[in-house]
Amino acid sequence: MQITSRRKKYSRFALITAATPLVFLFLLFHLSAFGVELAGNIVLEGRYFPDKPQYPAQQEHNASVVLEPELYHAFTGGSSVLLKSFVRLDSNVDERTHWDIREASFIYPTDDWELQVGISKVFWGATEFVHLVDIINQTDSVEDFTGEEKLGQPMLHLTVPQKQGMIEAFVLPWFRERTFPGEKDRLRSDPIIDTNLSQYESAAEQSHLDFALRYSHTFSNADLGLYHFNGTSREPNLLLGGDMRHPVLFPSYHQIGQTGLDVQMAAGDWLLKGEALYRTGQGRSFAAAVCGFEYTFYGIYESGADLGIIGEYVFDDRADKSLTVVNNDVIGGFRLALNDAAGTEILAGLMKDVEFSTYMFSVEADRRFGEHLKLHMEALFLFDAAEQDAVLPFEQDSQLTVELQYFF
């Protein structure tokens, strides 16, 4: 196996991304007469960290503004175009100030199939806290170290509906590298990850053509998805580089084959969920799985509120050689929906590593105020991080995040 390495170049995708503000201005001011719809949201965000930074360059707290505009236009005949961009301006001018094209696609539907061309986002998964099988889009780790936030992915996406499901085929012509927090950011690794030193197993590097094929089927009380992916792993190995005085980690992207399965089944008040994958080509072959349940108490205490009890278990047979922070963990949590006019919801979970002493508690809450305003709050607390655990560099990064979102 040969690994190629290079200093990052100003890629074709970077050229496209750099033109995004100009594209939006052009569309907004010159295409409004043709029925272009403008929507999106503006977010004011503050993050408070109760503990002092663990590393000297890190900021103690930070505030930011997020802009997520969306342009949509439907043509006569059913085809449409969609453009979504993401821009964050942060008081920390390191990697957390960034922007991306989340979607920029043309959709052409027919009676028998639909073709989507451009940059888009695709989500696969069934469980609540961990999404093992979600592989099409790259993770935006600057936004969220849990892997929930994704970058836009250039693709050709063909969908062929079936009687009770669908077949989907993907051609992915440009690979997106994972983003990582910078030296001044909280929730960063130690040493920091230098993406300028990224390596690739394929000589084509980011130009390697990736492919995926997925079949999904809906039964009377269950949804099932099965796929196979062949291409560049979205999950890089992190290798040690630099020198003795300034060590760094750098990503190494391998070619993989991955088969994944996700299933969700309703049984009365129970919702059973599971995801599993088998991967070859990135070191030794391995399997990973997450299974869980959600049991809902409807109309608790004769109110209109619903309370769901959630349990999940995650297993990765790479054990401590896993590239993720969740590889042998039990998760318990709840979801409370008040079902009021404001859409008030709370989701909380406690994750316990089976092998180590580490605990991780997260909670998020949402409430609307009128038609345009929404308050979103998140909290993340880390306890007793073990020295062998991958979350050790984050042990002083427990945080409270408050967002005021305006939708237009």
PAVEX-514175 format. One record per residue (C-alpha): x, y, z; residue number from 1. Coordinates in steps of 0.25 Angstrom, whole numbers, plus 5000, padded with zeros to 4 digits. Layout:
BEGIN
- X:Y:Z:k
- X:Y:Z:NUM
...
***
This chain:
BEGIN
- X:Y:Z:k
- 5000:5000:5000:1
- 5005:5014:4996:2
- 5002:5026:5003:3
- 5003:5040:4996:4
- 5005:5052:5004:5
- 5004:5067:5000:6
- 5003:5081:5005:7
- 4988:5085:5003:8
- 4986:5092:4990:9
- 4975:5102:4987:10
- 4965:5092:4981:11
- 4954:5093:4971:12
- 4944:5092:4983:13
- 4951:5103:4990:14
- 4949:5112:4978:15
- 4934:5109:4977:16
- 4933:5111:4992:17
- 4940:5124:4991:18
- 4930:5129:4981:19
- 4918:5126:4990:20
- 4915:5140:4995:21
- 4915:5146:4981:22
- 4906:5135:4976:23
- 4896:5138:4987:24
- 4896:5153:4984:25
- 4894:5151:4969:26
- 4883:5141:4972:27
- 4876:5150:4982:28
- 4876:5163:4974:29
- 4875:5158:4960:30
- 4866:5145:4961:31
- 4855:5150:4970:32
- 4847:5153:4958:33
- 4847:5139:4954:34
- 4841:5133:4967:35
- 4853:5130:4975:36
- 4849:5128:4989:37
- 4859:5133:5000:38
- 4858:5126:5014:39
- 4868:5122:5025:40
- 4872:5127:5039:41
- 4882:5136:5046:42
- 4887:5131:5060:43
- 4894:5138:5071:44
- 4902:5128:5080:45
- 4910:5129:5092:46
- 4918:5118:5098:47
- 4922:5118:5113:48
- 4933:5108:5119:49
- 4932:5107:5134:50
- 4947:5102:5134:51
- 4959:5109:5130:52
- 4966:5105:5117:53
- 4975:5093:5118:54
- 4984:5098:5107:55
- 4991:5113:5107:56
- 4986:5117:5094:57
- 4971:5114:5096:58
- 4961:5124:5098:59
- 4953:5124:5111:60
- 4939:5127:5105:61
- 4934:5131:5091:62
- 4922:5137:5084:63
- 4918:5136:5069:64
- 4908:5139:5058:65
- 4903:5129:5049:66
- 4896:5132:5035:67
- 4890:5120:5028:68
- 4882:5126:5016:69
- 4875:5117:5006:70
- 4870:5120:4992:71
- 4860:5111:4985:72
- 4854:5112:4971:73
- 4844:5102:4965:74
- 4843:5101:4950:75
- 4831:5098:4941:76
- 4831:5083:4939:77
- 4835:5080:4954:78
- 4850:5082:4954:79
- 4857:5091:4964:80
- 4869:5097:4969:81
- 4874:5098:4984:82
- 4885:5106:4990:83
- 4889:5106:5005:84
- 4901:5113:5010:85
- 4907:5113:5024:86
- 4915:5124:5030:87
- 4920:5126:5044:88
- 4928:5138:5049:89
- 4934:5135:5063:90
- 4941:5143:5073:91
- 4951:5133:5072:92
- 4957:5135:5059:93
- 4964:5122:5058:94
- 4957:5110:5051:95
- 4943:5113:5057:96
- 4942:5125:5048:97
- 4938:5117:5035:98
- 4928:5115:5024:99
- 4923:5104:5014:100
- 4913:5101:5003:101
- 4904:5091:5010:102
- 4895:5089:4998:103
- 4895:5094:4983:104
- 4888:5085:4975:105
- 4879:5083:4963:106
- 4867:5073:4964:107
- 4861:5067:4952:108
- 4849:5057:4955:109
- 4841:5048:4946:110
- 4830:5038:4948:111
- 4840:5027:4950:112
- 4853:5033:4955:113
- 4859:5046:4961:114
- 4873:5051:4958:115
- 4880:5061:4968:116
- 4893:5068:4963:117
- 4902:5077:4971:118
- 4906:5078:4985:119
- 4896:5072:4996:120
- 4894:5065:5009:121
- 4889:5051:5012:122
- 4886:5045:5025:123
- 4886:5030:5028:124
- 4883:5025:5042:125
- 4873:5020:5052:126
- 4878:5022:5066:127
- 4878:5035:5075:128
- 4892:5038:5080:129
- 4901:5030:5071:130
- 4900:5029:5056:131
- 4910:5019:5051:132
- 4905:5016:5037:133
- 4904:5031:5032:134
- 4916:5032:5022:135
- 4912:5040:5010:136
- 4916:5054:5016:137
- 4928:5058:5023:138
- 4928:5062:5038:139
- 4930:5077:5041:140
- 4937:5075:5054:141
- 4939:5090:5056:142
- 4924:5091:5058:143
- 4922:5078:5067:144
- 4932:5068:5072:145
- 4921:5058:5073:146
- 4920:5057:5058:147
- 4906:5062:5056:148
- 4909:5074:5047:149
- 4913:5070:5033:150
- 4920:5077:5021:151
- 4913:5078:5007:152
- 4917:5067:4998:153
- 4918:5068:4982:154
- 4910:5056:4976:155
- 4901:5050:4966:156
- 4889:5044:4973:157
- 4879:5035:4966:158
- 4867:5031:4973:159
- 4858:5020:4967:160
- 4845:5018:4975:161
- 4840:5003:4978:162
- 4827:4998:4982:163
- 4830:4999:4997:164
- 4844:5005:4997:165
- 4854:5011:4988:166
- 4868:5009:4981:167
- 4878:5020:4982:168
- 4891:5021:4974:169
- 4902:5031:4978:170
- 4915:5036:4970:171
- 4923:5045:4978:172
- 4934:5052:4970:173
- 4941:5060:4980:174
- 4945:5056:4994:175
- 4944:5066:5006:176
- 4954:5066:5016:177
- 4949:5066:5031:178
- 4950:5079:5038:179
- 4957:5080:5052:180
- 4958:5091:5063:181
- 4970:5100:5063:182
- 4980:5103:5073:183
- 4971:5114:5080:184
- 4959:5106:5079:185
- 4953:5098:5091:186
- 4950:5083:5089:187
- 4962:5081:5081:188
- 4972:5070:5081:189
- 4986:5070:5087:190
- 4995:5071:5079:191
- 4986:5079:5069:192
- 4983:5073:5056:193
- 4990:5079:5044:194
- 4981:5077:5031:195
- 4992:5083:5022:196
- 4999:5070:5024:197
- 4988:5061:5020:198
- 4992:5048:5013:199
- 4984:5039:5003:200
- 4985:5024:5000:201
- 4980:5027:4986:202
- 4989:5035:4976:203
- 4976:5042:4972:204
- 4975:5048:4986:205
- 4962:5057:4987:206
- 4959:5054:4972:207
- 4956:5039:4975:208
- 4943:5035:4970:209
- 4934:5029:4981:210
- 4922:5020:4980:211
- 4910:5016:4988:212
- 4898:5008:4986:213
- 4886:5007:4996:214
- 4873:5000:4997:215
- 4862:5004:5007:216
- 4849:4997:5010:217
- 4837:5000:5018:218
- 4829:4989:5025:219
- 4816:4990:5032:220
- 4823:4994:5045:221
- 4838:4995:5041:222
- 4848:5002:5033:223
- 4860:4996:5028:224
- 4872:5001:5020:225
- 4884:4993:5014:226
- 4896:5000:5006:227
- 4910:4997:5001:228
- 4920:5009:5000:229
- 4933:5008:4993:230
- 4943:5020:4993:231
- 4951:5029:5002:232
- 4948:5027:5017:233
- 4942:5039:5024:234
- 4949:5035:5036:235
- 4964:5037:5036:236
- 4975:5031:5043:237
- 4982:5041:5051:238
- 4997:5040:5051:239
- 5008:5047:5058:240
- 5017:5057:5051:241
- 5024:5070:5053:242
- 5037:5070:5062:243
- 5040:5068:5076:244
- 5038:5083:5079:245
- 5025:5084:5071:246
- 5018:5071:5070:247
- 5005:5070:5062:248
- 4995:5060:5057:249
- 4992:5059:5042:250
- 4980:5051:5035:251
- 4983:5039:5027:252
- 4971:5035:5017:253
- 4970:5021:5013:254
- 4961:5014:5003:255
- 4951:5005:5009:256
- 4939:4996:5006:257
- 4927:4998:5016:258
- 4914:4991:5017:259
- 4904:4997:5026:260
- 4890:4993:5032:261
- 4880:5002:5039:262
- 4866:4997:5044:263
- 4855:5003:5052:264
- 4843:4996:5057:265
- 4830:5000:5065:266
- 4824:4991:5075:267
- 4813:4998:5082:268
- 4819:5009:5091:269
- 4833:5003:5088:270
- 4842:5008:5077:271
- 4854:4998:5074:272
- 4866:5003:5067:273
- 4879:4998:5062:274
- 4891:5001:5053:275
- 4902:4992:5048:276
- 4914:4992:5039:277
- 4926:4984:5034:278
- 4938:4991:5028:279
- 4950:4986:5020:280
- 4962:4993:5015:281
- 4966:5002:5027:282
- 4975:4993:5035:283
- 4969:4980:5039:284
- 4954:4978:5035:285
- 4945:4981:5047:286
- 4930:4981:5051:287
- 4923:4992:5059:288
- 4908:4993:5064:289
- 4899:5001:5072:290
- 4885:4996:5077:291
- 4875:5003:5086:292
- 4861:5006:5089:293
- 4851:5017:5092:294
- 4839:5015:5101:295
- 4829:5026:5101:296
- 4819:5030:5112:297
- 4808:5038:5106:298
- 4800:5049:5113:299
- 4808:5048:5126:300
- 4801:5052:5138:301
- 4788:5055:5130:302
- 4796:5066:5122:303
- 4798:5067:5108:304
- 4813:5064:5110:305
- 4820:5051:5105:306
- 4832:5045:5112:307
- 4842:5036:5104:308
- 4852:5027:5111:309
- 4864:5024:5103:310
- 4875:5013:5104:311
- 4886:5010:5094:312
- 4899:5001:5094:313
- 4910:5004:5085:314
- 4921:4994:5081:315
- 4933:4994:5072:316
- 4942:4982:5071:317
- 4955:4990:5069:318
- 4953:4994:5084:319
- 4964:5004:5088:320
- 4969:5005:5074:321
- 4956:5011:5069:322
- 4957:5024:5062:323
- 4944:5029:5070:324
- 4942:5033:5084:325
- 4930:5024:5085:326
- 4934:5009:5084:327
- 4929:5002:5096:328
- 4918:5011:5103:329
- 4905:5010:5109:330
- 4895:5022:5108:331
- 4883:5025:5115:332
- 4874:5037:5113:333
- 4860:5043:5112:334
- 4852:5052:5102:335
- 4842:5061:5108:336
- 4832:5067:5098:337
- 4822:5077:5104:338
- 4814:5077:5091:339
- 4811:5092:5094:340
- 4809:5103:5084:341
- 4824:5107:5086:342
- 4829:5093:5082:343
- 4836:5091:5095:344
- 4845:5079:5095:345
- 4857:5074:5104:346
- 4867:5063:5100:347
- 4877:5058:5110:348
- 4886:5046:5111:349
- 4897:5040:5120:350
- 4908:5032:5113:351
- 4917:5023:5121:352
- 4929:5016:5116:353
- 4928:5001:5119:354
- 4944:5000:5120:355
- 4948:5013:5126:356
- 4943:5022:5137:357
- 4939:5033:5127:358
- 4925:5039:5128:359
- 4919:5049:5118:360
- 4905:5056:5120:361
- 4898:5064:5109:362
- 4885:5072:5109:363
- 4878:5081:5099:364
- 4865:5088:5099:365
- 4857:5096:5089:366
- 4846:5106:5090:367
- 4839:5115:5080:368
- 4835:5129:5082:369
- 4825:5134:5072:370
- 4827:5130:5057:371
- 4841:5135:5055:372
- 4849:5133:5068:373
- 4854:5120:5075:374
- 4863:5118:5087:375
- 4873:5106:5087:376
- 4881:5102:5098:377
- 4892:5091:5100:378
- 4900:5086:5111:379
- 4912:5076:5111:380
- 4919:5071:5123:381
- 4931:5062:5124:382
- 4934:5054:5137:383
- 4946:5046:5141:384
- 4952:5045:5128:385
- 4962:5033:5128:386
- 4976:5035:5123:387
- 4974:5024:5113:388
- 4961:5030:5107:389
- 4961:5039:5094:390
- 4953:5049:5101:391
- 4964:5053:5111:392
- 4968:5066:5104:393
- 4954:5071:5106:394
- 4953:5068:5121:395
- 4953:5083:5124:396
- 4944:5087:5112:397
- 4930:5084:5119:398
- 4921:5095:5113:399
- 4908:5102:5112:400
- 4903:5108:5099:401
- 4892:5117:5097:402
- 4886:5121:5083:403
- 4876:5131:5079:404
- 4871:5127:5065:405
- 4863:5136:5055:406
- 4856:5129:5044:407
- 4853:5137:5031:408
***
